[in-house]
Structures are given as C-alpha cells and as structure tokens.
Amino acid sequence: MNRSSLVYLGLLAAGCAEAPPARIATAAEPTGTAAAPEPTPDSPKSRIDEGYTTMMLNRASAFSKTQCGAATNDAGQLKGPWGKASVTLKVGRNGRPFDVVIGAPHAGTPTGNCVVHNFEALIFLPYPGDHDETREVEVVINPPAPLAPAAE
C-alpha cells in the first residue's frame, strides 16, 4: 500500500471509532418519532387570521368604493347602479377566495363585476382548518366624479 492509502484508512478508522454504536429500539421503548398533536379547534393555527382577513377585505372595499363607480358597459356608458352593495365570499384554506357574489341590483352590472373582480383578486393567509370561511362585506360604490369643464 502506498502512503496516501494508509493515511486514508487511518482517518476512516478514527472516524468510525468516534461514532457511538447504533442502537435499535425494542417494542417496549419509544422510537422518538411521535406524531405532533393535531391542532384543536380553539387553537389559533386552526383558524383564519382575522386581523389580516379584515385588513384585506377593507382594502378591496375601499378600492371598490372609489374605482368601481366609473365602470362602463360595452357601449362605454356609465350606468351604475351606485350605492350600498352586499358581497359574500368564501375564503379557502389555501388563502384564495371563491364563490364571490354581489347582491342585487349590482349583480351582473359593470359596477358589480368590478367589485367581484376586486374581491376575487385578494390573497389571504392559508390556514390548516377543516372548513372554508364565509365572509359578508358591505361595500359602498360611489358614482364617478364629474369631469371638470375644459379650459378654453
């Protein structure tokens, strides 16, 4: 054997001597791989983050209030309706909203569609609960501000 092989074998033997021998647990002994306890329904990690959810819903509501009143139909006309609207949505455990519905008379109108799209675009914090969360939000849709007359 050459000198480098002997040095390598010496290092290998020293490394094996320092490692403690492996031990196999018997059936009477725990293996140390106990499963983590499941979160209880009252635990904060099993529920949606209410503070963050409220903040995101308020953000979409404020944007809808100032921007959706200017939504136009296919002919480019401002038709409204404006005023209070009720939005219902479900927040999935993955943090994405679905089943976003706006109440009458806004449903199916350009202003109502604008509000629905604002709420569909939200991203919430995912949570490990066992069900989706339903939220209802009151939104006020303002009519667009009148345009200033053109200066001559």
PANUFI-831933 format. One record per atom (N, C-alpha, C, O): residue number from 1; x, y, z; atom name. Coordinates in Angstrom, 2 decimals. Atoms other than C-alpha are relative to their C-alpha. Example, Ala and Ser with C-alpha at 12.3 -4.5 7.8 and 13.67 -1.06 7.14 Angstrom:
BEGIN
   nr       px       py       pz  atom
    1     0.89    -1.19     0.00     N
    1    12.30    -4.50     7.80    CA
    1     0.90     1.20     0.00     C
    1     1.94     1.18     0.66     O
    2    -0.82    -1.19    -0.06     N
    2    13.67    -1.06     7.14    CA
    2    -0.77     1.09     0.73     C
    2    -0.26     2.20     0.90     O
***
This chain:
BEGIN
   nr       px       py       pz  atom
    1     0.85    -1.19     0.00     N
    1     0.00     0.00     0.00    CA
    1     0.88     1.24     0.00     C
    1     1.97     1.25     0.58     O
    2    -0.77    -1.24     0.00     N
    2     1.18     3.49    -0.65    CA
    2    -0.38     0.84     1.20     C
    2    -1.32     0.52     1.93     O
    3     0.15    -0.84    -1.19     N
    3     1.36     6.22     1.95    CA
    3    -1.38     0.69     0.06     C
    3    -1.96     0.78     1.14     O
    4     1.29    -0.69     0.00     N
    4    -1.83     8.07     0.90    CA
    4    -1.14    -0.95     0.35     C
    4    -2.10    -0.55     1.00     O
    5     1.03     0.98    -0.35     N
    5    -3.90     4.88     1.19    CA
    5     0.00    -0.27     1.49     C
    5    -1.06    -0.43     2.09     O
    6    -0.10     0.24    -1.44     N
    6    -2.61     4.31     4.72    CA
    6    -0.57     1.17     0.80     C
    6    -1.22     0.97     1.83     O
    7     0.54    -1.18    -0.67     N
    7    -3.47     7.88     5.74    CA
    7    -1.52    -0.01    -0.08     C
    7    -2.20     0.30     0.90     O
    8     1.44     0.06     0.18     N
    8    -6.97     7.47     4.32    CA
    8    -0.63    -1.06     0.90     C
    8    -1.65    -0.81     1.54     O
    9     0.51     1.06    -0.86     N
    9    -7.51     4.18     6.15    CA
    9     0.07     0.40     1.47     C
    9    -0.83     0.06     2.24     O
   10    -0.13    -0.45    -1.38     N
   10    -6.27     5.75     9.38    CA
   10    -1.09     1.01     0.36     C
   10    -1.67     0.93     1.44     O
   11     1.07    -0.97    -0.25     N
   11    -8.72     8.65     9.09    CA
   11    -1.37    -0.68     0.06     C
   11    -2.22    -0.32     0.88     O
   12     1.26     0.72     0.03     N
   12   -11.55     6.27     8.25    CA
   12    -0.20    -0.78     1.31     C
   12    -1.29    -0.78     1.87     O
   13     0.08     0.76    -1.25     N
   13   -10.80     4.09    11.27    CA
   13    -0.23     0.93     1.18     C
   13    -0.97     0.58     2.10     O
   14     0.18    -0.95    -1.10     N
   14   -10.59     7.15    13.55    CA
   14    -1.42     0.53     0.01     C
   14    -2.00     0.71     1.09     O
   15     1.38    -0.48     0.08     N
   15   -13.97     8.41    12.32    CA
   15    -0.99    -1.03     0.50     C
   15    -1.98    -0.69     1.15     O
   16     0.90     1.06    -0.45     N
   16   -15.59     5.04    12.97    CA
   16     0.10    -0.22     1.50     C
   16    -0.88    -0.57     2.14     O
   17    -0.20     0.22    -1.43     N
   17   -14.13     4.81    16.45    CA
   17    -0.71     1.07     0.82     C
   17    -1.13     0.79     1.94     O
   18     0.63    -1.09    -0.75     N
   18   -15.61     8.18    17.49    CA
   18    -1.51    -0.07    -0.02     C
   18    -2.15     0.45     0.90     O
   19     1.45     0.04     0.11     N
   19   -19.16     7.46    16.36    CA
   19    -0.56    -1.02     0.99     C
   19    -0.03    -2.13     1.08     O
   20     0.59     0.96    -0.93     N
   20   -21.36     5.82    19.01    CA
   20    -0.69    -1.11    -0.79     C
   20    -1.16    -0.87    -1.91     O
   21     0.64     1.10     0.73     N
   21   -22.75     2.44    18.04    CA
   21    -1.49     0.26    -0.16     C
   21    -2.13     0.84     0.73     O
   22     1.43    -0.16     0.25     N
   22   -26.21     2.44    16.53    CA
   22    -0.78    -0.94     0.90     C
   22    -0.34    -2.06     1.17     O
   23     0.81     0.80    -0.92     N
   23   -28.95     1.17    18.81    CA
   23    -1.40    -0.11    -0.57     C
   23    -1.97     0.89    -1.03     O
   24     1.35     0.23     0.51     N
   24   -32.24    -0.32    17.76    CA
   24    -0.94    -0.07     1.19     C
   24    -0.69    -0.80     2.15     O
   25     0.97    -0.01    -1.10     N
   25   -35.24     0.40    19.98    CA
   25    -0.81    -1.28    -0.02     C
   25    -1.13    -1.81    -1.09     O
   26     0.86     1.18    -0.10     N
   26   -37.23    -2.55    21.24    CA
   26    -1.45     0.43    -0.03     C
   26    -1.74     1.62    -0.02     O
   27     1.43    -0.31     0.06     N
   27   -41.01    -2.75    21.11    CA
   27    -0.48     0.73     1.24     C
   27    -1.45     1.48     1.17     O
   28     0.41    -0.65    -1.24     N
   28   -41.25    -1.58    24.73    CA
   28     0.49     1.43     0.09     C
   28    -0.03     2.20     0.90     O
   29    -0.56    -1.34    -0.06     N
   29   -39.22     1.57    24.07    CA
   29    -0.58     0.88    -1.10     C
   29    -0.83     0.39    -2.21     O
   30     0.48    -0.89     1.07     N
   30   -40.49     4.63    22.18    CA
   30     1.13     0.27    -0.98     C
   30     2.30     0.27    -0.61     O
   31    -1.01    -0.25     1.03     N
   31   -38.71     5.38    18.93    CA
   31     0.39     1.46    -0.09     C
   31     1.36     1.78    -0.77     O
   32    -0.33    -1.43     0.04     N
   32   -38.70     9.17    19.45    CA
   32    -0.59     0.71    -1.20     C
   32    -0.29     1.88    -1.42     O
   33     0.61    -0.63     1.16     N
   33   -40.74     9.85    16.32    CA
   33    -1.51     0.12     0.21     C
   33    -2.30    -0.22    -0.66     O
   34     1.42    -0.16    -0.29     N
   34   -44.05    10.63    17.99    CA
   34    -0.58     1.08    -0.90     C
   34     0.07     2.09    -1.19     O
   35     0.67    -0.97     0.87     N
   35   -46.51    12.47    15.78    CA
   35    -0.35     1.25     0.78     C
   35    -0.68     1.19     1.96     O
   36     0.36    -1.26    -0.64     N
   36   -47.15    16.12    16.52    CA
   36    -1.50     0.00     0.28     C
   36    -2.27    -0.52    -0.53     O
   37     1.44    -0.02    -0.30     N
   37   -50.51    16.71    18.21    CA
   37    -0.75     0.85    -1.01     C
   37    -0.25     1.87    -1.48     O
   38     0.86    -0.74     0.92     N
   38   -53.31    17.86    15.95    CA
   38    -0.47     1.29     0.65     C
   38    -0.75     1.30     1.85     O
   39     0.49    -1.23    -0.60     N
   39   -54.36    21.48    16.44    CA
   39    -1.47    -0.14     0.39     C
   39    -2.26    -0.75    -0.34     O
   40     1.39     0.03    -0.45     N
   40   -57.58    21.85    18.39    CA
   40    -0.76     1.12    -0.68     C
   40    -0.15     2.07    -1.16     O
   41     0.77    -1.06     0.65     N
   41   -60.44    23.95    17.02    CA
   41     0.21     1.37     0.65     C
   41     0.05     2.39    -0.02     O
   42    -0.21    -1.28    -0.67     N
   42   -59.68    26.63    19.62    CA
   42     1.41     0.53    -0.19     C
   42     1.70     1.68     0.15     O
   43    -1.38    -0.42     0.19     N
   43   -56.01    26.77    18.69    CA
   43     0.06     1.07    -1.09     C
   43    -0.67     0.98    -2.07     O
   44    -0.06    -1.08     0.99     N
   44   -55.02    29.93    16.77    CA
   44     0.45    -0.48    -1.38     C
   44     0.11     0.17    -2.37     O
   45    -0.49     0.45     1.30     N
   45   -53.35    27.91    14.00    CA
   45    -1.07    -0.75    -0.79     C
   45    -0.87    -1.01    -1.98     O
   46     1.03     0.73     0.73     N
   46   -56.55    26.08    13.10    CA
   46    -1.08     0.93    -0.53     C
   46    -2.06     0.46    -1.10     O
   47     0.99    -0.98     0.45     N
   47   -58.45    29.28    12.28    CA
   47     0.65     1.00    -0.93     C
   47     1.87     1.15    -0.96     O
   48    -0.47    -1.04     0.90     N
   48   -58.15    32.00     9.70    CA
   48     0.50     1.19     0.82     C
   48    -0.02     1.45     1.91     O
   49    -0.54    -1.19    -0.67     N
   49   -56.13    35.08    10.70    CA
   49    -0.99     1.14    -0.18     C
   49    -1.06     1.74    -1.25     O
   50     1.08    -0.99     0.09     N
   50   -58.96    37.51    11.47    CA
   50     0.52     1.41    -0.29     C
   50    -0.08     2.13    -1.09     O
   51    -0.54    -1.35     0.22     N
   51   -56.80    40.66    11.59    CA
   51     0.41     0.22    -1.45     C
   51     0.06     1.23    -2.05     O
   52    -0.46    -0.11     1.38     N
   52   -55.20    40.04     8.21    CA
   52    -1.19    -0.07    -0.96     C
   52    -1.25     0.68    -1.94     O
   53     1.18     0.15     0.86     N
   53   -58.51    38.94     6.67    CA
   53    -0.81     1.28    -0.03     C
   53    -1.24     1.72    -1.09     O
   54     0.75    -1.27    -0.08     N
   54   -60.28    42.09     7.88    CA
   54     0.71     1.09    -0.78     C
   54     0.07     1.87    -1.49     O
   55    -0.77    -1.01     0.71     N
   55   -57.48    44.26     6.52    CA
   55    -0.16    -0.16    -1.52     C
   55    -0.35     0.82    -2.23     O
   56     0.12     0.23     1.44     N
   56   -57.68    42.64     3.06    CA
   56    -1.41     0.30    -0.49     C
   56    -1.58     0.86    -1.58     O
   57     1.38    -0.29     0.41     N
   57   -61.49    42.87     2.93    CA
   57    -0.25     1.51    -0.01     C
   57    -0.93     2.02    -0.91     O
   58     0.14    -1.46    -0.02     N
   58   -61.33    46.55     3.92    CA
   58     0.71     0.64    -1.18     C
   58     0.23     1.63    -1.74     O
   59    -0.76    -0.53     1.14     N
   59   -58.72    47.17     1.22    CA
   59    -0.80    -0.14    -1.29     C
   59    -0.89     0.80    -2.07     O
   60     0.79     0.21     1.21     N
   60   -60.90    45.64    -1.51    CA
   60    -1.26     0.86     0.02     C
   60    -1.69     1.36    -1.02     O
   61     1.20    -0.83    -0.13     N
   61   -63.94    47.51    -0.19    CA
   61     0.31     1.46    -0.32     C
   61    -0.45     2.12    -1.03     O
   62    -0.39    -1.39     0.25     N
   62   -62.11    50.87    -0.24    CA
   62     0.31     0.21    -1.49     C
   62    -0.06     1.24    -2.05     O
   63    -0.32    -0.13     1.42     N
   63   -60.81    50.27    -3.76    CA
   63    -1.29    -0.01    -0.83     C
   63    -1.44     0.77    -1.77     O
   64     1.27     0.08     0.72     N
   64   -64.29    49.29    -4.95    CA
   64    -0.79     1.30     0.14     C
   64    -1.44     1.75    -0.80     O
   65     0.74    -1.24    -0.26     N
   65   -65.75    52.43    -3.37    CA
   65     0.44     1.12    -0.94     C
   65    -0.39     1.86    -1.46     O
   66    -0.51    -1.12     0.78     N
   66   -63.50    54.79    -5.29    CA
   66     0.15    -0.29    -1.48     C
   66     0.13     0.64    -2.29     O
   67    -0.33     0.30     1.39     N
   67   -62.86    52.93    -8.55    CA
   67    -1.12    -0.64    -0.81     C
   67    -1.21    -0.42    -2.01     O
   68     0.99     0.77     0.77     N
   68   -65.82    50.74    -9.50    CA
   68    -1.18     0.83    -0.47     C
   68    -1.90     0.39    -1.37     O
   69     1.10    -0.85     0.46     N
   69   -68.32    53.58    -9.88    CA
   69     0.20     0.48    -1.41     C
   69    -0.76     0.86    -2.08     O
   70    -0.30    -0.47     1.35     N
   70   -66.60    54.54   -13.12    CA
   70    -0.02    -1.13    -1.03     C
   70     0.34    -0.92    -2.18     O
   71     0.07     1.12     0.94     N
   71   -67.11    51.10   -14.68    CA
   71    -1.08     0.27    -1.04     C
   71    -2.17     0.74    -0.71     O
   72     0.95    -0.27     1.10     N
   72   -68.83    51.33   -18.07    CA
   72    -0.45    -1.31    -0.63     C
   72     0.21    -2.34    -0.50     O
   73     0.49     1.17     0.73     N
   73   -70.89    48.92   -20.13    CA
   73     0.76    -0.11    -1.33     C
   73     1.69     0.65    -1.58     O
   74    -0.69     0.21     1.28     N
   74   -69.84    47.65   -23.59    CA
   74    -0.09     1.21    -0.93     C
   74     0.77     1.38    -1.80     O
   75     0.16    -1.20     0.84     N
   75   -71.11    50.88   -25.18    CA
   75     0.76     1.19     0.59     C
   75     0.72     2.28     0.01     O
   76    -0.76    -1.08    -0.61     N
   76   -68.91    52.97   -22.86    CA
   76    -0.83     0.94     0.85     C
   76    -0.39     2.05     1.15     O
   77     0.88    -0.86    -0.78     N
   77   -71.81    54.35   -20.85    CA
   77     0.09    -0.34     1.48     C
   77     0.20    -1.51     1.87     O
   78     0.08     0.18    -1.45     N
   78   -71.85    54.88   -17.09    CA
   78    -1.46    -0.27     0.36     C
   78    -2.31     0.61     0.21     O
   79     1.38     0.36    -0.31     N
   79   -74.97    53.06   -15.95    CA
   79    -0.24    -0.24     1.48     C
   79    -1.39    -0.28     1.92     O
   80     0.21     0.33    -1.41     N
   80   -74.35    52.32   -12.27    CA
   80    -0.43    -1.45     0.12     C
   80    -0.04    -2.26    -0.72     O
   81     0.51    -0.79    -1.12     N
   81   -76.03    51.32   -10.07    CA
   81     1.10     0.28     1.01     C
   81     2.10    -0.43     1.10     O
   82    -0.93    -0.39    -1.05     N
   82   -74.21    53.05    -7.26    CA
   82    -0.69    -0.16     1.34     C
   82    -1.89    -0.42     1.40     O
   83     0.57     0.13    -1.34     N
   83   -74.71    52.91    -3.53    CA
   83     0.50    -1.24     0.71     C
   83     1.54    -1.80     0.36     O
   84    -0.41     1.14    -0.82     N
   84   -74.56    50.10    -0.97    CA
   84    -0.21    -1.32    -0.73     C
   84    -1.17    -1.50    -1.48     O
   85     0.09     1.35     0.57     N
   85   -73.92    46.53    -2.03    CA
   85     0.50    -0.99     1.05     C
   85     1.34    -0.66     1.89     O
   86    -0.41     1.06    -0.91     N
   86   -73.54    43.29    -0.13    CA
   86     0.79    -1.04    -0.79     C
   86     0.31    -1.56    -1.80     O
   87    -0.86     0.98     0.65     N
   87   -70.67    40.97    -1.11    CA
   87     0.18    -1.19     0.94     C
   87     0.48    -1.00     2.12     O
   88    -0.23     1.22    -0.76     N
   88   -70.45    37.36     0.07    CA
   88     1.08    -0.80    -0.71     C
   88     1.03    -0.98    -1.93     O
   89    -1.06     0.80     0.58     N
   89   -67.35    35.27    -0.46    CA
   89     0.44    -1.08     0.97     C
   89     0.23    -0.97     2.18     O
   90    -0.60     1.06    -0.81     N
   90   -65.71    32.11     0.79    CA
   90     1.50     0.09    -0.15     C
   90     2.02     0.31    -1.25     O
   91    -1.47     0.02     0.01     N
   91   -62.04    32.01     1.75    CA
   91     0.42    -1.44     0.18     C
   91     0.12    -2.06     1.20     O
   92    -0.46     1.38    -0.08     N
   92   -60.46    28.66     1.02    CA
   92     1.19    -0.13     0.94     C
   92     1.86     0.85     1.25     O
   93    -1.12     0.26    -0.92     N
   93   -57.91    27.06     3.31    CA
   93     1.34     0.31    -0.65     C
   93     2.34     0.51     0.04     O
   94    -1.23    -0.35     0.71     N
   94   -55.31    27.78     0.61    CA
   94     0.21     1.51    -0.10     C
   94     1.22     1.95    -0.64     O
   95    -0.13    -1.44     0.02     N
   95   -55.92    31.53     1.01    CA
   95    -0.64     0.69    -1.19     C
   95    -0.58     1.91    -1.30     O
   96     0.61    -0.59     1.19     N
   96   -57.78    32.05    -2.26    CA
   96    -1.51     0.13     0.19     C
   96    -2.15    -0.82     0.66     O
   97     1.46    -0.14    -0.09     N
   97   -61.34    33.46    -2.34    CA
   97    -0.69    -0.69    -1.17     C
   97    -0.14    -0.80    -2.27     O
   98     0.81     0.58     1.06     N
   98   -64.04    31.72    -4.33    CA
   98    -1.46     0.23     0.33     C
   98    -1.79     0.66     1.44     O
   99     1.44    -0.24    -0.15     N
   99   -67.81    31.93    -4.78    CA
   99    -0.28     1.44     0.44     C
   99    -1.02     1.67     1.40     O
  100     0.24    -1.41    -0.32     N
  100   -67.73    35.74    -4.72    CA
  100    -1.30     0.42    -0.69     C
  100    -1.44     0.30    -1.90     O
  101     1.32    -0.37     0.52     N
  101   -71.30    37.02    -5.13    CA
  101    -0.34     1.38     0.53     C
  101    -0.16     1.67     1.71     O
  102     0.49    -1.31    -0.40     N
  102   -72.63    40.57    -5.09    CA
  102    -1.53    -0.01    -0.15     C
  102    -2.07    -0.57    -1.10     O
  103     1.45     0.00    -0.01     N
  103   -76.28    41.18    -4.28    CA
  103    -0.62     0.91    -1.05     C
  103     0.07     1.72    -1.68     O
  104     0.77    -0.85     0.92     N
  104   -78.98    42.79    -6.42    CA
  104    -0.05     1.41     0.56     C
  104    -0.01     1.55     1.79     O
  105     0.13    -0.09     1.46     N
  105   -79.24    45.29    -8.07    CA
  105     1.34     0.05    -0.71     C
  105     1.38     0.29    -1.92     O
  106    -1.32    -0.14     0.60     N
  106   -75.48    45.26    -8.68    CA
  106     0.46    -1.24    -0.76     C
  106     1.35    -1.14    -1.61     O
  107    -0.42     1.24     0.64     N
  107   -75.19    41.62    -9.81    CA
  107    -0.14     0.09    -1.52     C
  107    -1.18     0.49    -2.05     O
  108     0.02     0.00     1.45     N
  108   -74.28    41.34   -13.48    CA
  108     0.23     1.34    -0.67     C
  108     0.27     1.40    -1.90     O
  109    -0.25    -1.33     0.59     N
  109   -73.67    45.07   -13.97    CA
  109     1.51     0.25    -0.04     C
  109     2.27    -0.43     0.64     O
  110    -1.43    -0.32     0.02     N
  110   -70.29    46.62   -14.83    CA
  110     0.55     0.38     1.38     C
  110     1.66    -0.03     1.74     O
  111    -0.49    -0.38    -1.34     N
  111   -70.02    48.15   -11.34    CA
  111     0.07    -1.23     0.90     C
  111     1.04    -1.39     1.65     O
  112     0.00     1.22    -0.81     N
  112   -70.94    44.84    -9.70    CA
  112     1.13    -0.94    -0.40     C
  112     1.77    -1.55     0.46     O
  113    -1.09     0.86     0.47     N
  113   -68.49    42.90   -11.87    CA
  113     1.36     0.52     0.46     C
  113     2.25    -0.26     0.79     O
  114    -1.25    -0.61    -0.48     N
  114   -65.73    45.35   -10.91    CA
  114     0.24    -0.37     1.46     C
  114     1.35    -0.74     1.83     O
  115    -0.11     0.33    -1.42     N
  115   -66.41    44.75    -7.21    CA
  115     0.36    -1.48     0.17     C
  115     1.24    -1.83     0.96     O
  116    -0.27     1.44    -0.09     N
  116   -66.47    40.97    -7.69    CA
  116     1.45    -0.29    -0.36     C
  116     2.11    -1.07     0.33     O
  117    -1.40     0.22     0.40     N
  117   -63.11    41.07    -9.51    CA
  117     0.97     0.49     1.06     C
  117     2.02    -0.13     1.27     O
  118    -0.87    -0.49    -1.08     N
  118   -61.58    43.15    -6.70    CA
  118     0.11    -1.02     1.12     C
  118     1.20    -1.25     1.64     O
  119    -0.02     0.97    -1.09     N
  119   -62.55    40.54    -4.12    CA
  119     0.60    -1.34    -0.45     C
  119     1.23    -2.03     0.35     O
  120    -0.60     1.24     0.50     N
  120   -61.52    37.60    -6.33    CA
  120     1.52     0.09    -0.06     C
  120     2.21    -0.93     0.02     O
  121    -1.45    -0.19     0.13     N
  121   -58.02    39.08    -6.65    CA
  121     0.73    -0.03     1.34     C
  121     1.96    -0.04     1.37     O
  122    -0.65    -0.01    -1.32     N
  122   -57.37    39.05    -2.91    CA
  122     0.73    -1.31     0.25     C
  122     0.37    -2.35    -0.29     O
  123    -0.71     1.19    -0.46     N
  123   -54.89    36.63    -1.36    CA
  123     0.07     0.08     1.51     C
  123     0.62     1.03     2.07     O
  124     0.02     0.07    -1.45     N
  124   -55.40    35.65     2.26    CA
  124     1.09    -0.97     0.47     C
  124     1.69    -1.68    -0.34     O
  125    -0.96     0.93    -0.57     N
  125   -53.12    33.73     4.59    CA
  125    -0.63    -1.39     0.06     C
  125    -1.75    -1.53     0.55     O
  126     0.54     1.36    -0.10     N
  126   -53.60    29.95     4.27    CA
  126    -0.11    -0.40     1.47     C
  126     0.61     0.11     2.33     O
  127     0.17     0.47    -1.37     N
  127   -54.79    28.16     7.39    CA
  127    -0.35    -1.49    -0.03     C
  127    -0.92    -1.97    -1.01     O
  128     0.19     1.46     0.01     N
  128   -54.99    24.48     8.40    CA
  128    -1.35    -0.45     0.55     C
  128    -1.44    -1.57     1.05     O
  129     1.31     0.40    -0.53     N
  129   -58.66    24.45     9.42    CA
  129    -0.62    -1.11    -0.83     C
  129    -0.06    -1.54    -1.83     O
  130     0.67     1.09     0.70     N
  130   -61.10    21.80     8.32    CA
  130    -1.18     0.47    -0.84     C
  130    -1.94    -0.35    -1.35     O
  131     1.10    -0.52     0.80     N
  131   -63.54    24.11     6.52    CA
  131     0.37     1.37    -0.57     C
  131     1.30     2.03    -0.08     O
  132    -0.20    -1.31     0.59     N
  132   -63.69    27.20     4.33    CA
  132    -0.77     1.04     0.81     C
  132    -1.80     0.72     1.41     O
  133     0.62    -1.08    -0.77     N
  133   -64.59    30.53     5.93    CA
  133    -0.84     0.89    -0.92     C
  133    -0.38     1.28    -1.99     O
  134     0.88    -0.89     0.76     N
  134   -67.53    32.62     4.66    CA
  134     0.02     1.38     0.62     C
  134    -0.02     1.52     1.84     O
  135     0.00    -1.39    -0.46     N
  135   -67.44    36.41     4.91    CA
  135    -1.03     0.79    -0.79     C
  135    -1.23     0.56    -1.98     O
  136     0.92    -0.94     0.64     N
  136   -70.03    39.09     4.16    CA
  136     0.53     1.40     0.24     C
  136     0.90     1.75     1.36     O
  137    -0.57    -1.35    -0.08     N
  137   -68.91    42.64     3.42    CA
  137    -0.99     0.97    -0.63     C
  137    -1.55     0.71    -1.70     O
  138     0.80    -1.08     0.57     N
  138   -70.89    45.81     2.88    CA
  138     0.95     0.94    -0.74     C
  138     1.96     1.37    -0.20     O
  139    -0.82    -0.86     0.85     N
  139   -69.47    47.91     0.05    CA
  139    -0.87     1.17    -0.45     C
  139    -2.04     0.99    -0.78     O
  140     0.67    -1.17     0.55     N
  140   -70.43    51.44    -0.97    CA
  140     0.70     0.35    -1.30     C
  140     1.92     0.53    -1.33     O
  141    -0.56    -0.34     1.31     N
  141   -69.94    52.23    -4.65    CA
  141    -0.38     1.44    -0.30     C
  141    -1.56     1.75    -0.45     O
  142     0.23    -1.42     0.28     N
  142   -69.57    55.96    -5.31    CA
  142    -0.11     0.23    -1.50     C
  142     0.61    -0.40    -2.28     O
  143     0.03    -0.35     1.42     N
  143   -70.60    57.44    -8.65    CA
  143     1.28     0.77    -0.35     C
  143     1.90     1.38     0.52     O
  144    -1.23    -0.70     0.37     N
  144   -67.70    58.88   -10.64    CA
  144    -0.17     1.50     0.16     C
  144    -1.26     2.05     0.01     O
  145     0.02    -1.47    -0.14     N
  145   -66.79    62.49   -10.02    CA
  145    -0.22     0.62    -1.37     C
  145     0.31     0.12    -2.37     O
  146     0.22    -0.66     1.29     N
  146   -67.99    64.86   -12.74    CA
  146     1.32     0.55    -0.52     C
  146     2.18     0.99     0.24     O
  147    -1.21    -0.53     0.63     N
  147   -65.34    65.91   -15.19    CA
  147    -0.01     1.52     0.04     C
  147    -1.06     2.15    -0.11     O
  148    -0.13    -1.48     0.00     N
  148   -64.08    69.47   -14.94    CA
  148    -0.18     0.50    -1.43     C
  148     0.28    -0.14    -2.37     O
  149     0.15    -0.54     1.36     N
  149   -65.06    71.65   -17.91    CA
  149     1.36     0.34    -0.59     C
  149     2.28     0.73     0.12     O
  150    -1.26    -0.26     0.68     N
  150   -62.33    72.09   -20.47    CA
  150     0.26     1.49    -0.03     C
  150    -0.63     2.29    -0.34     O
  151    -0.38    -1.42     0.02     N
  151   -60.49    75.38   -20.20    CA
  151     0.28     0.41    -1.44     C
  151     0.93    -0.31    -2.19     O
  152    -0.19    -0.48     1.36     N
  152   -60.52    77.44   -23.36    CA
  152     1.11     1.00    -0.08     C
  152     1.41     1.50    -1.16     O
***
